[in-house]
Amino acid sequence: MNFSLEEIRGLLMLRENPGQARAETRRLTAVKLAAIEQRLGTLTHLRDELALLLNLCADAKEGCPILESMSSDRA
């Protein structure tokens, strides 16, 4: 589930107070899910950019679109 050791320790401590454990566990899990969804969005965007650069590189007659893209990112 990709919880850190610190997060797991916190979840295990919630077992000491079962009355509030469910709501807090759901909240922590929702926070983790939101972080993963944001990371997926970032990775999807990165994948699409890299795929585009590879396609541009394959069709380029001269130069390197990948390196040129890196230069234009700095400007």
Secondary structure, 3 states (H helix, E strand, C coil): CCCCHHHHHHHHHHCCCHHHHHHHHHHHHHHHHHHHHHHHHHHHHHHHHHHHHHHHHHHCCCCCHHHHHHHHHHC
